[in-house]
Amino acid sequence: MDAVELVPGLYFLRFPVGHVYLWRDPDGLTLVDTGLPGSAGAIAEAVRGLGCRPEDVRRVVLTHFHEDHVGSAAAVAGWGGAEVCAHRADAPYIRGEAAGPPPVLEADWERELHRRVTAGLPAEPPAPVRVDRELADGDVLEFGGGARVVAVPGHTPGSLALHLPGPGVLFTGDTVARAPDGRVMRGVFNADPAGTEASFRRLAELAPEVVCFGHGEPLVSGSPGGPATAPGWVPPDAG
């Protein structure tokens, strides 16, 4: 698998379901999400393609507990002792200590989409993985010049986003998605749809230059459909 460089230091690993992102610092790599179970080999291939080793992954940040984001976390965590980070509210689900809440499916189209998506997922749940660091809103992680944790409950109780103010990068997890037609939209399959809407609006206020979605192609300022003009990517008081 090739790692697509979006801006210096930031790489996009495109998967059919659940994208993965890499941030490269001089002292090692940070991985944001890990895709479905069985994705570790492709991630390792992308890491080697950058001239690094899998054990150079120092940190894994999981945006929420769903299997298309944590599915390969146990395998990646075993490469070289990477620190695994997740919001404290989702940590018990990621560790396998409890079952996370199911989504509230609001419309027929969402129920049909959920049926089709889940039909293509592995039958077995992802392997539980340790969480070394439980995160909360406002915490700062030591990569990308300081990555601020933004709690965005709604998609799951412990969904989080990461904002890198220096390079203007935002990792949204599944709170925000990008449709195939390029439209930026609230994520689907939410445990608390109203909470997700509020979290979506909070992220829009950050006015990022680069937006990295769990589902859908990333947006880079200055490119067609970039964050400043993408349909639906507006602050709460806009039209």
KOLDO-120447 format. One line per field, with one value per residue (C-alpha): residue number from 1; residue in three letters; x, y, z. Coordinates in nm, 2 decimals. Example, Ala and Ser with C-alpha at 12.3 -4.5 7.8 and 13.67 -1.06 7.14 Angstrom:
<recs>
num <- (1	2) $
residu <- (ALA	SER) $
east <- (1.23	1.37) $
north <- (-0.45	-0.11) $
up <- (0.78	0.71) $
</recs>
This chain:
<recs>
num <- (1	2	3	4	5	6	7	8	9	10	11	12	13	14	15	16	17	18	19	20	21	22	23	24	25	26	27	28	29	30	31	32	33	34	35	36	37	38	39	40	41	42	43	44	45	46	47	48	49	50	51	52	53	54	55	56	57	58	59	60	61	62	63	64	65	66	67	68	69	70	71	72	73	74	75	76	77	78	79	80	81	82	83	84	85	86	87	88	89	90	91	92	93	94	95	96	97	98	99	100	101	102	103	104	105	106	107	108	109	110	111	112	113	114	115	116	117	118	119	120	121	122	123	124	125	126	127	128	129	130	131	132	133	134	135	136	137	138	139	140	141	142	143	144	145	146	147	148	149	150	151	152	153	154	155	156	157	158	159	160	161	162	163	164	165	166	167	168	169	170	171	172	173	174	175	176	177	178	179	180	181	182	183	184	185	186	187	188	189	190	191	192	193	194	195	196	197	198	199	200	201	202	203	204	205	206	207	208	209	210	211	212	213	214	215	216	217	218	219	220	221	222	223	224	225	226	227	228	229	230	231	232	233	234	235	236	237	238	239) $
residu <- (MET	ASP	ALA	VAL	GLU	LEU	VAL	PRO	GLY	LEU	TYR	PHE	LEU	ARG	PHE	PRO	VAL	GLY	HIS	VAL	TYR	LEU	TRP	ARG	ASP	PRO	ASP	GLY	LEU	THR	LEU	VAL	ASP	THR	GLY	LEU	PRO	GLY	SER	ALA	GLY	ALA	ILE	ALA	GLU	ALA	VAL	ARG	GLY	LEU	GLY	CYS	ARG	PRO	GLU	ASP	VAL	ARG	ARG	VAL	VAL	LEU	THR	HIS	PHE	HIS	GLU	ASP	HIS	VAL	GLY	SER	ALA	ALA	ALA	VAL	ALA	GLY	TRP	GLY	GLY	ALA	GLU	VAL	CYS	ALA	HIS	ARG	ALA	ASP	ALA	PRO	TYR	ILE	ARG	GLY	GLU	ALA	ALA	GLY	PRO	PRO	PRO	VAL	LEU	GLU	ALA	ASP	TRP	GLU	ARG	GLU	LEU	HIS	ARG	ARG	VAL	THR	ALA	GLY	LEU	PRO	ALA	GLU	PRO	PRO	ALA	PRO	VAL	ARG	VAL	ASP	ARG	GLU	LEU	ALA	ASP	GLY	ASP	VAL	LEU	GLU	PHE	GLY	GLY	GLY	ALA	ARG	VAL	VAL	ALA	VAL	PRO	GLY	HIS	THR	PRO	GLY	SER	LEU	ALA	LEU	HIS	LEU	PRO	GLY	PRO	GLY	VAL	LEU	PHE	THR	GLY	ASP	THR	VAL	ALA	ARG	ALA	PRO	ASP	GLY	ARG	VAL	MET	ARG	GLY	VAL	PHE	ASN	ALA	ASP	PRO	ALA	GLY	THR	GLU	ALA	SER	PHE	ARG	ARG	LEU	ALA	GLU	LEU	ALA	PRO	GLU	VAL	VAL	CYS	PHE	GLY	HIS	GLY	GLU	PRO	LEU	VAL	SER	GLY	SER	PRO	GLY	GLY	PRO	ALA	THR	ALA	PRO	GLY	TRP	VAL	PRO	PRO	ASP	ALA	GLY) $
east <- (0.00	0.12	0.11	-0.02	0.15	-0.12	0.12	0.47	0.47	0.11	0.02	-0.31	-0.36	-0.68	-0.88	-1.22	-1.37	-1.20	-0.91	-0.58	-0.34	0.03	0.21	0.59	0.81	1.19	1.16	0.90	0.55	0.20	-0.08	-0.44	-0.68	-0.59	-0.86	-1.04	-0.89	-0.63	-0.51	-0.18	0.02	-0.09	0.00	0.34	0.40	0.31	0.55	0.83	0.76	0.85	1.18	1.07	1.02	0.70	0.85	0.90	0.53	0.56	0.19	-0.15	-0.45	-0.79	-1.07	-1.34	-1.42	-1.58	-1.41	-1.31	-1.09	-0.96	-0.96	-0.58	-0.48	-0.37	-0.15	0.01	0.06	0.27	0.52	0.74	0.55	0.37	0.16	-0.22	-0.43	-0.81	-1.08	-1.15	-1.53	-1.45	-1.15	-1.36	-1.51	-1.16	-1.02	-1.32	-1.44	-1.79	-2.00	-2.04	-2.38	-2.54	-2.62	-2.96	-3.06	-3.29	-3.40	-3.47	-3.17	-2.94	-3.08	-3.03	-2.67	-2.60	-2.72	-2.50	-2.19	-2.22	-2.28	-1.93	-1.75	-1.57	-1.79	-1.55	-1.51	-1.17	-0.92	-0.93	-0.63	-0.48	-0.53	-0.21	-0.33	-0.69	-0.76	-0.99	-1.09	-0.80	-0.52	-0.22	-0.03	0.34	0.33	0.29	0.39	0.13	-0.20	-0.50	-0.76	-1.12	-1.39	-1.67	-1.93	-2.22	-2.10	-1.98	-1.96	-1.59	-1.53	-1.24	-1.09	-0.73	-0.65	-0.29	-0.30	0.04	-0.01	-0.39	-0.47	-0.79	-0.86	-1.23	-1.28	-1.64	-1.80	-1.76	-1.75	-1.71	-1.96	-1.86	-1.99	-1.75	-2.01	-1.90	-2.16	-2.23	-2.12	-2.37	-2.45	-2.44	-2.52	-2.65	-2.74	-2.80	-2.47	-2.30	-2.46	-2.33	-1.98	-1.98	-2.05	-1.77	-1.52	-1.64	-1.55	-1.18	-1.15	-0.89	-0.67	-0.65	-0.93	-0.88	-1.20	-1.25	-1.46	-1.42	-1.13	-0.94	-0.97	-0.67	-0.70	-0.65	-0.76	-1.10	-1.36	-1.11	-1.23	-1.32	-1.57	-1.67	-2.06	-2.18	-1.86	-1.98	-1.97	-2.30	-2.41	-2.37	-2.68) $
north <- (0.00	0.35	0.63	0.95	1.26	1.53	1.80	1.76	1.50	1.38	1.06	0.91	0.54	0.47	0.16	0.05	0.10	0.31	0.52	0.54	0.84	0.86	1.16	1.16	1.34	1.31	1.08	0.85	0.79	0.85	0.64	0.77	0.47	0.12	0.01	-0.32	-0.65	-0.77	-0.42	-0.43	-0.58	-0.30	-0.04	-0.20	-0.19	0.18	0.25	0.07	0.26	0.58	0.43	0.35	0.03	-0.08	-0.05	0.33	0.37	0.53	0.61	0.49	0.72	0.56	0.80	0.56	0.20	0.08	-0.21	-0.03	0.20	-0.03	-0.35	-0.38	-0.19	-0.51	-0.62	-0.27	-0.23	-0.55	-0.42	-0.23	-0.12	0.18	0.38	0.33	0.63	0.67	0.88	0.75	0.70	0.45	0.29	0.01	-0.09	-0.09	-0.31	-0.55	-0.49	-0.39	-0.37	-0.03	0.13	0.05	0.33	0.50	0.47	0.76	0.70	0.42	0.51	0.49	0.15	0.02	0.16	0.01	-0.33	-0.32	-0.20	-0.45	-0.74	-0.67	-0.66	-0.96	-1.19	-1.19	-0.87	-0.71	-0.83	-0.63	-0.40	-0.23	0.15	0.29	0.65	0.76	1.10	1.39	1.71	1.95	1.70	1.76	1.47	1.52	1.50	1.75	2.04	1.95	1.77	1.89	1.63	1.75	1.55	1.50	1.27	1.15	0.90	0.71	0.83	0.87	0.98	1.22	1.44	1.57	1.93	2.03	2.41	2.47	2.29	2.34	1.97	1.81	1.44	1.41	1.04	0.96	1.27	1.42	1.24	1.32	1.17	1.03	1.35	1.56	1.69	1.72	1.58	1.47	1.11	0.83	0.54	0.76	0.65	1.00	1.19	1.52	1.50	1.43	1.73	1.95	1.80	1.85	2.22	2.25	2.10	2.34	2.63	2.53	2.63	2.37	2.38	2.01	1.77	1.40	1.20	0.84	0.79	0.99	1.16	1.42	1.79	2.02	2.39	2.53	2.22	2.18	2.14	2.25	2.32	2.69	2.60	2.24	2.21	2.16	2.25	2.57	2.73	2.71	3.06	3.03	3.00) $
up <- (0.00	-0.09	0.17	0.00	0.13	0.19	0.34	0.48	0.75	0.69	0.50	0.40	0.38	0.18	0.28	0.14	0.49	0.76	0.65	0.84	0.87	0.96	1.10	1.07	1.32	1.34	1.64	1.50	1.37	1.50	1.36	1.37	1.36	1.23	0.99	1.00	1.14	0.89	0.79	0.98	0.69	0.46	0.72	0.77	0.40	0.39	0.68	0.50	0.19	0.38	0.47	0.83	1.03	1.18	1.52	1.45	1.52	1.87	1.92	1.81	1.86	1.82	1.74	1.87	1.94	1.61	1.44	1.13	1.34	1.61	1.41	1.37	1.69	1.88	1.59	1.55	1.93	1.92	1.67	1.92	2.22	2.07	2.32	2.25	2.32	2.33	2.50	2.85	2.77	2.48	2.65	2.82	2.48	2.31	2.59	2.55	2.90	2.79	2.47	2.32	2.25	1.91	1.66	1.64	1.28	1.20	0.85	0.60	0.39	0.69	0.80	0.45	0.44	0.78	0.66	0.36	0.55	0.83	0.58	0.45	0.79	0.95	1.15	1.45	1.66	1.67	1.92	2.24	2.28	2.58	2.62	2.77	2.79	2.85	2.69	2.78	2.60	2.59	2.64	2.41	2.25	2.16	1.78	1.50	1.72	1.97	1.88	2.09	2.18	2.10	2.26	2.01	2.18	1.97	1.71	2.02	2.38	2.36	2.00	1.97	1.71	1.69	1.60	1.51	1.52	1.37	1.04	1.05	1.04	1.18	1.22	1.25	1.31	1.21	1.35	1.00	0.67	0.31	0.06	-0.28	-0.44	-0.23	0.02	0.38	0.61	0.96	1.01	1.01	1.25	1.56	1.91	1.98	1.66	1.83	2.01	1.68	1.52	1.81	1.78	1.40	1.45	1.71	1.46	1.19	1.41	1.41	1.04	0.95	0.65	0.61	0.71	0.75	0.76	0.87	0.56	0.24	0.07	0.28	0.20	0.16	0.15	-0.20	-0.37	-0.54	-0.27	0.00	0.36	0.30	0.02	0.08	0.08	0.43	0.60	0.76	1.11	1.31	1.24	0.86	0.63) $
</recs>
